[in-house]
Structures are given as structure tokens and as C-alpha cells.
Amino acid sequence: MQQTLDWIDWTVLITTLATIVGYGTWKTRGSKNVQDYVRGGNTSKWWTIGLSVMATQASAITFLSTTGQAFSDGMGFVQFYFGLPIAMVIICLVFIPLYHRLKVYTAYEFLENRFDLKTRSLTAILFLIQRGLAAGITIFAPAIILSVVLGWNIVTLNIVIGVLVIIYTVSGGTKAVTVTQKQQMFVIFAGMIAALLIIINLIPDEVSFTDAIDIAGATGKMEVLDFSFDLENRYTVWTGLIGGTFLMLSYFGTDQSQVQRYLSGKSMKEMQMGLLFNGLLKVPMQFFILLVGVMVFVFYQFNPSPLNFIDASTQTVLASEYGNDYKALQAKQVELFDMKQRLSLAYSKNENPATKQQLFTIDSIEKSYRLESKFLIKKAIDPEYTSEYNTLKNEVATLSSNTESTEYKEKSEALKNLYKDSAKDTQTNDRDYMFIRFILNHLPTGLIGLLLAVILSAAMSSTASEINALATITAIDLYGRNLKEDKGETHMVNMTKWFTFGWGIIAIIIACFANLAENLIQLVNIIGSIFYGNVLGIFLLAFFFKHIKGNAVFIGALITQLVIIALYFLDNADIINMPYLWLNLIGCVVVILVAHLLQTLLPKSTNEA
């Protein structure tokens, strides 16, 4: 069922967004030179830098997808961020002093001074590819969800979000992004705090906040730390501390969308304090957002929840030949809910180990129901999938007379994987819809408008940073560097504005053709992990290996990128097991090793660059 917003919610939503866009445009009008437009005139204080850095990373995906991640899998995702404080310290000690001393506009200017123009250009292009894709996804994420939930046209939403961002980003450049992000972060913090307080208030009076935490813990949702070395598990302490550190080093140290935020600082000290502020606050912030998702899970222990949070998909399957199967599954969930509600209340009054085990079992059963619902929806919307599944099922049945045969085991495993794959489809994967559906169905008028403003503000803040950085790299590293003559400050500012406008249009186009992955926040991090390790390795070679020359690095970077892309696709095809966070470490190490090898193998005359 599509939701119609109350006029109060519309007023809150429109007023909030219009104020942010209007304030950013007015406050930062009239940049006359590249220093003002690209580096914000170097006027930002540490707390502004810290909030701007956080806002750049905290896209709409953070709130929609992270809460859904917590609802499904609990608090373990916070381990992804464990490497961030370590990365912040390293960047403050190594990257910022170097960037500040060289007075660079972009991170990649340094690479030409150290290596050569082609290495600078290659690294800039790698950035443009991955950040261009990410810019489209940050627009697409809230647009696809709001379009499904509210019935709004997705193309219109993509255009509205993109145009709002383009207006103030083209007008004021980096300063406009930084100024508006302060307002956006205040809206985001206020909205999320209000949401948590309301959720806790919606839980039955006899269940305290501590009781709610205990109930979540009984179902495994409060398990924060995983010290295992299991590669099947994407999120452990070790992937966070090792893979996460390399990802954060790459993101905050070499990604222009972040580098540009702290290069706008008044001094090196302000830049360093801003990043340390981010390092101290980011992990608690993510913990808090995950906790909101867990509290929604507890809310649904005492209130009925849908099998699938995408209403349109539910209506589709109910109208199909699988409608009776889906209704039978809904009836089972209703029966399970009565038991779940009774046990949750009993456990809140007396933490009996037997009751805890029963709650855990019921949660596992409900997960199986949700997976079954996705399977039925997938069959209802995709006849080819149904045909493939039925063929494989018949083959397994035929081979069942010899369950020890290799062919039977392979076919059985393929059947299981195909069943699980039903949960990854655009119209079945409802993790990213859970929080917005909860907001619209259960939160009071006014707060709905505020939280929609939070989601759209987050989308705007990240997208603004990204297209600002994309335009800067295009203008400074590619266009400006290859100009035959100096065109002057006014020309470069105007060209940077045109590049900002152009990248904004490209981001809107990518958003219109984008598609949902298993989980949006994972998709963004996967895209980053494919490129970031290689880029970080190039920078580490520049910082610490003075004997390595440009040609060895350039060729090594090309080889490394092909290796990382191959590893990703091999993992995606289940040929190898390589959690995407490790691609950051592997990419960094491979480019360093290959560059060293090439430095010794290439003829001296070839490698003098």
C-alpha cells in the first residue's frame, strides 16, 4: 500500500530541504578564483571539517541500509568501521603534512611531482570511474525506495535530488558543500535521535530499554565482536581492523571527495583535528544507527510485521499462481508472532536460558519464512528463474538414488544456492525498505517529514561532495593540466562549474539506470574496494619507496587493477572465497610488489620516468 504524506510532513520536508539549498547558495555565492571555489578559501575550522567529512560518508544509504542490516543480522556490521580511527591517525601524521606543504588542490597533483603525468592521470581516472558510479548510487538509493513506498516516479526523484544538489554545488563549490553539510548533519542527528526515542516509546511500557537490549541479545542481534578467521563471514574484528584500515586509508587519504573536505581547513592543525574528530565520532555514530535498526527489530517482537517490506512485491505474489502458498506462509508467521510476543514478554521479566533458546529458534524460523517469501516472489515475477529452479529440482530428484555421487552433491548445492539467490533480486531484497516502511507506518506526523528530510539530506550531502570532487579532478588533473596555455583564474572557475554541472547530470543518468544489489551499503563499499587498494598502493609507493619510478608504477597499477577485478568476479561466481574488504589489502600489496618487480626488470632507459 502506497503512503500519502500529511500536509505537515510535506511542510517539514520541503522547508528543511529548501532552507539547506537556499542557505548554501546564498552563503557561498561569488567565488572568484580557484582557491575559493576548489579549496573553499581555506577558511574551515576543525569541527566544520569533521562534520563535513562525516556528512560525505553518511549518505542516505547509511540510514536506509545500515538499519536494515541491523534488523536482519544485528550489530556485527559496526566491525566494518574498526579500522577508521587507525586510518585517521595515519592520515594526520603522513598524508595531511605532505598535502599541506605542497599546497595541492587535489591528492593526485602530488603523484605527477613524484612520478609522471600518466601516473597522475591514471589514478585520477580510476577515481573518476569508481566515484562517478558511487555518485549515481547515492542518488538512486533513496529514490528507488521512496518511489516504491510512496508511489513517486523514480526518474522524477532522481532528477529532483540531482538538481537540488547541482544548484548549490555549482554556485558555491567546495565552500557550498561544506556549509550545507553542517546543516545536513544537524538535521540527521536530530532525526535519528528522535527516531530512537519514539521507537523505544512504542515498545510496551512493561519492557524497559534494558529489557529491549536483552531481547535483542537473545536472538543474537547484540553480538558486536567476532574474532573468528572464517572467510565466509564478511564482518569480523580482523576484516575491520585490517581490510577496513586499508579501505579507510584509501578513502580518506586518496579519495578527492574526502581529501577536498579537509584541504579547505584554515591550517594543518585544523585539518588534523577535523579528521581526528571524525575518527572519534564515526564508530559511535554507526553503532547508534545500527542500534536504531535493532530497536525496530524489538518493536516487531511485539507488533506484527510483513513477510516482505516491499508492498508492491507482496501484491504481485498474492495475485499470482503462488498466492495461496504465500497466504499459507503469512498464516504461519501470524501463528509464530503470537508465540514470539509471549516469549519476548516472558524473557523481559525473567531471563530464563530456556526462553532465550526458544526466542533464538523462533527468530531462525522467521528468517526461513522471510527467505521462503522471497523465493515465492521471485518465482512470481521471473518465469525463467522458475523454469531453471524446477529443472534443477527434477535433476536432483532423478539423482537421489545415489546421494553419495559427485553429480548429486553438485546439483544439490546448486539448487540450494539458486534458492538463496532469490533473496538478492531487486523486487525481493527488502532490507533497504525496512526502515522507511517502519517510519511511514508507525511514526507520528511531522517526524515522518523530518526523517524523509534526513534521508534526502544525506543523499544530497554525499552527492554534493562527490560531484564537487569529480569536477575538481576533471578540471585540475585532466583539463587544466593538459591546457597548452594559462587561461586564467576566471576561466578555470567557470570550467570547474561546467564540469560540476556535467558530473551532476552524469550522476542523475547513472541513477536512472542503476539497480539494487544485495545491500546498498555493501554495494558502495564493494565498488570502492575494487579500486581503493590499488590507489592507496600507488600513494604508499610515492611516500615510502623513493627508488620506484613512474613507468614501473603505471604498469603495475594497470596489472593490479585487472587482478582485483578478476578476483572480485571469481568470488562473485563462487569459484574462490574472497570477502570484498580484503580486496583493499590485496590491491595495495600487489601494486607495491609488482612495481618493485618491474623496477628491476624494465630497462633503465624505459624506467627513468
MOUR-V483077 format. One record per residue. N is the residue number from 1. PHI is phi as a letter, one per 40 degrees, with the letter a starting at -180 (none if undefined). OMEGA is omega in whole degrees, 0 to 359 (NA if undefined). Layout:
N & PHI & OMEGA
N & PHI & OMEGA
This chain:
1 & none & 180
2 & c & 186
3 & c & 174
4 & b & 182
5 & c & 173
6 & c & 181
7 & c & 178
8 & c & 179
9 & c & 177
10 & c & 181
11 & c & 179
12 & c & 182
13 & c & 184
14 & c & 180
15 & c & 181
16 & c & 182
17 & c & 180
18 & c & 179
19 & c & 180
20 & c & 182
21 & c & 181
22 & c & 180
23 & c & 180
24 & c & 180
25 & c & 182
26 & c & 186
27 & c & 190
28 & b & 181
29 & c & 168
30 & g & 174
31 & c & 186
32 & b & 183
33 & b & 184
34 & c & 179
35 & d & 180
36 & c & 189
37 & c & 184
38 & c & 182
39 & b & 176
40 & g & 181
41 & g & 182
42 & f & 182
43 & b & 187
44 & c & 175
45 & c & 190
46 & c & 183
47 & c & 175
48 & c & 178
49 & c & 181
50 & d & 179
51 & c & 180
52 & c & 178
53 & c & 179
54 & c & 181
55 & c & 178
56 & c & 181
57 & c & 185
58 & c & 179
59 & c & 176
60 & d & 179
61 & d & 181
62 & d & 186
63 & c & 180
64 & c & 189
65 & c & 181
66 & c & 178
67 & c & 177
68 & c & 176
69 & c & 180
70 & c & 178
71 & d & 183
72 & c & 191
73 & b & 177
74 & g & 191
75 & c & 187
76 & d & 181
77 & c & 181
78 & c & 179
79 & c & 177
80 & d & 187
81 & c & 185
82 & c & 180
83 & c & 186
84 & c & 179
85 & d & 178
86 & c & 180
87 & c & 180
88 & c & 180
89 & c & 180
90 & c & 180
91 & c & 179
92 & c & 183
93 & c & 188
94 & b & 189
95 & c & 186
96 & c & 178
97 & d & 180
98 & c & 179
99 & d & 182
100 & c & 181
101 & c & 182
102 & c & 180
103 & f & 182
104 & c & 173
105 & c & 179
106 & b & 180
107 & c & 190
108 & c & 173
109 & d & 180
110 & d & 184
111 & c & 177
112 & c & 178
113 & c & 184
114 & c & 183
115 & b & 181
116 & a & 184
117 & c & 184
118 & c & 177
119 & c & 175
120 & d & 183
121 & c & 179
122 & c & 181
123 & c & 177
124 & c & 180
125 & c & 176
126 & d & 177
127 & c & 183
128 & c & 181
129 & c & 186
130 & c & 181
131 & c & 174
132 & c & 176
133 & c & 181
134 & c & 179
135 & c & 178
136 & c & 182
137 & c & 180
138 & c & 172
139 & c & 185
140 & c & 186
141 & d & 179
142 & c & 183
143 & c & 183
144 & c & 183
145 & c & 179
146 & c & 180
147 & c & 180
148 & c & 186
149 & c & 185
150 & c & 181
151 & g & 179
152 & c & 179
153 & c & 186
154 & c & 179
155 & c & 178
156 & c & 179
157 & c & 177
158 & d & 182
159 & c & 181
160 & c & 180
161 & c & 181
162 & c & 182
163 & c & 177
164 & d & 179
165 & c & 183
166 & d & 184
167 & d & 186
168 & c & 180
169 & c & 176
170 & c & 184
171 & c & 190
172 & b & 178
173 & g & 185
174 & c & 181
175 & c & 178
176 & c & 178
177 & c & 183
178 & c & 182
179 & c & 182
180 & c & 181
181 & c & 175
182 & c & 180
183 & c & 181
184 & c & 180
185 & c & 177
186 & c & 177
187 & c & 182
188 & c & 180
189 & c & 181
190 & c & 182
191 & c & 183
192 & c & 177
193 & c & 179
194 & c & 180
195 & c & 181
196 & c & 181
197 & c & 180
198 & c & 180
199 & c & 180
200 & c & 179
201 & c & 180
202 & c & 176
203 & c & 183
204 & d & 184
205 & d & 182
206 & c & 179
207 & b & 180
208 & c & 178
209 & c & 178
210 & c & 177
211 & c & 180
212 & c & 177
213 & c & 180
214 & c & 179
215 & c & 177
216 & c & 179
217 & c & 180
218 & c & 180
219 & c & 177
220 & g & 184
221 & c & 182
222 & c & 178
223 & c & 186
224 & c & 189
225 & b & 176
226 & b & 183
227 & c & 182
228 & c & 177
229 & b & 183
230 & c & 180
231 & c & 175
232 & c & 182
233 & c & 182
234 & c & 188
235 & b & 175
236 & b & 176
237 & d & 186
238 & c & 177
239 & c & 179
240 & c & 183
241 & c & 183
242 & c & 179
243 & c & 180
244 & c & 179
245 & c & 180
246 & c & 177
247 & c & 182
248 & c & 175
249 & d & 180
250 & c & 186
251 & c & 184
252 & c & 184
253 & c & 186
254 & b & 180
255 & c & 186
256 & c & 179
257 & c & 175
258 & c & 181
259 & d & 181
260 & c & 180
261 & c & 183
262 & c & 174
263 & c & 178
264 & c & 182
265 & c & 181
266 & c & 183
267 & a & 179
268 & c & 180
269 & c & 179
270 & c & 178
271 & c & 183
272 & c & 180
273 & c & 178
274 & c & 180
275 & c & 178
276 & c & 175
277 & d & 177
278 & c & 180
279 & c & 181
280 & c & 188
281 & c & 189
282 & c & 182
283 & c & 175
284 & d & 179
285 & c & 179
286 & c & 176
287 & d & 181
288 & c & 181
289 & c & 176
290 & c & 180
291 & c & 176
292 & d & 178
293 & c & 179
294 & c & 179
295 & c & 174
296 & c & 176
297 & d & 179
298 & c & 177
299 & d & 182
300 & c & 169
301 & c & 183
302 & b & 180
303 & b & 181
304 & c & 177
305 & b & 177
306 & c & 174
307 & c & 179
308 & b & 187
309 & c & 177
310 & c & 185
311 & d & 182
312 & c & 179
313 & c & 178
314 & c & 179
315 & c & 180
316 & c & 183
317 & c & 179
318 & c & 180
319 & c & 183
320 & c & 178
321 & c & 180
322 & c & 183
323 & d & 181
324 & c & 177
325 & c & 181
326 & c & 178
327 & c & 177
328 & c & 178
329 & c & 176
330 & c & 179
331 & c & 177
332 & c & 181
333 & c & 178
334 & c & 178
335 & c & 179
336 & c & 181
337 & c & 179
338 & d & 179
339 & c & 182
340 & c & 180
341 & c & 181
342 & c & 181
343 & c & 180
344 & c & 179
345 & c & 179
346 & c & 181
347 & c & 179
348 & c & 180
349 & c & 182
350 & a & 185
351 & c & 180
352 & c & 180
353 & d & 180
354 & c & 178
355 & c & 178
356 & d & 180
357 & c & 179
358 & c & 178
359 & c & 179
360 & c & 180
361 & c & 180
362 & c & 178
363 & c & 178
364 & c & 178
365 & c & 180
366 & c & 175
367 & d & 179
368 & c & 176
369 & c & 181
370 & c & 177
371 & c & 178
372 & c & 179
373 & c & 178
374 & c & 178
375 & c & 179
376 & c & 178
377 & c & 179
378 & d & 179
379 & c & 181
380 & c & 185
381 & b & 187
382 & b & 180
383 & c & 180
384 & c & 177
385 & c & 180
386 & d & 180
387 & c & 180
388 & c & 180
389 & c & 182
390 & c & 178
391 & c & 180
392 & c & 179
393 & c & 178
394 & c & 179
395 & c & 178
396 & c & 179
397 & c & 179
398 & c & 183
399 & c & 187
400 & c & 178
401 & c & 178
402 & b & 185
403 & c & 180
404 & c & 183
405 & c & 180
406 & c & 182
407 & c & 179
408 & c & 181
409 & c & 180
410 & c & 180
411 & c & 179
412 & c & 179
413 & c & 178
414 & c & 178
415 & c & 178
416 & c & 181
417 & c & 179
418 & c & 177
419 & c & 180
420 & c & 181
421 & c & 180
422 & c & 182
423 & c & 185
424 & c & 183
425 & c & 180
426 & d & 185
427 & c & 176
428 & b & 183
429 & c & 188
430 & b & 180
431 & d & 185
432 & c & 179
433 & c & 188
434 & d & 187
435 & c & 180
436 & c & 177
437 & c & 177
438 & c & 180
439 & d & 186
440 & c & 185
441 & c & 192
442 & b & 182
443 & c & 184
444 & c & 177
445 & d & 183
446 & g & 178
447 & c & 176
448 & c & 178
449 & c & 180
450 & c & 182
451 & c & 171
452 & c & 176
453 & c & 176
454 & d & 182
455 & c & 181
456 & c & 176
457 & c & 179
458 & c & 177
459 & c & 181
460 & c & 183
461 & c & 180
462 & c & 182
463 & c & 179
464 & c & 178
465 & c & 184
466 & c & 182
467 & c & 173
468 & c & 179
469 & c & 179
470 & d & 179
471 & c & 180
472 & c & 179
473 & c & 181
474 & c & 183
475 & c & 187
476 & c & 188
477 & c & 182
478 & b & 183
479 & c & 184
480 & c & 183
481 & c & 183
482 & b & 174
483 & c & 180
484 & c & 180
485 & a & 180
486 & c & 182
487 & c & 179
488 & g & 185
489 & c & 183
490 & c & 179
491 & c & 182
492 & c & 177
493 & c & 180
494 & c & 179
495 & c & 178
496 & c & 176
497 & c & 179
498 & c & 177
499 & c & 176
500 & c & 178
501 & c & 181
502 & c & 180
503 & c & 175
504 & c & 178
505 & c & 179
506 & c & 179
507 & c & 178
508 & c & 180
509 & c & 178
510 & d & 179
511 & c & 182
512 & c & 181
513 & b & 184
514 & c & 180
515 & a & 179
516 & c & 172
517 & b & 179
518 & d & 179
519 & a & 189
520 & c & 182
521 & c & 175
522 & c & 181
523 & c & 179
524 & c & 181
525 & c & 176
526 & c & 178
527 & d & 178
528 & c & 183
529 & c & 179
530 & c & 185
531 & b & 192
532 & c & 182
533 & c & 178
534 & c & 181
535 & c & 178
536 & c & 179
537 & d & 178
538 & c & 179
539 & c & 179
540 & c & 175
541 & c & 180
542 & c & 183
543 & c & 197
544 & b & 184
545 & b & 189
546 & c & 182
547 & c & 180
548 & c & 184
549 & b & 189
550 & c & 184
551 & c & 179
552 & c & 180
553 & c & 182
554 & c & 180
555 & c & 179
556 & c & 180
557 & c & 178
558 & c & 179
559 & c & 182
560 & c & 181
561 & c & 178
562 & c & 179
563 & c & 182
564 & c & 178
565 & c & 178
566 & c & 179
567 & c & 180
568 & c & 182
569 & c & 176
570 & c & 177
571 & c & 180
572 & c & 179
573 & c & 180
574 & g & 176
575 & c & 174
576 & b & 177
577 & b & 185
578 & b & 177
579 & d & 192
580 & c & 180
581 & c & 180
582 & c & 178
583 & c & 178
584 & c & 179
585 & c & 182
586 & c & 180
587 & d & 180
588 & c & 182
589 & c & 183
590 & c & 182
591 & c & 178
592 & c & 181
593 & c & 181
594 & c & 179
595 & c & 176
596 & c & 180
597 & c & 181
598 & c & 179
599 & c & 179
600 & c & 185
601 & c & 182
602 & c & 176
603 & d & 184
604 & d & 181
605 & c & 180
606 & c & 189
607 & b & 180
608 & c & 182
609 & c & NA
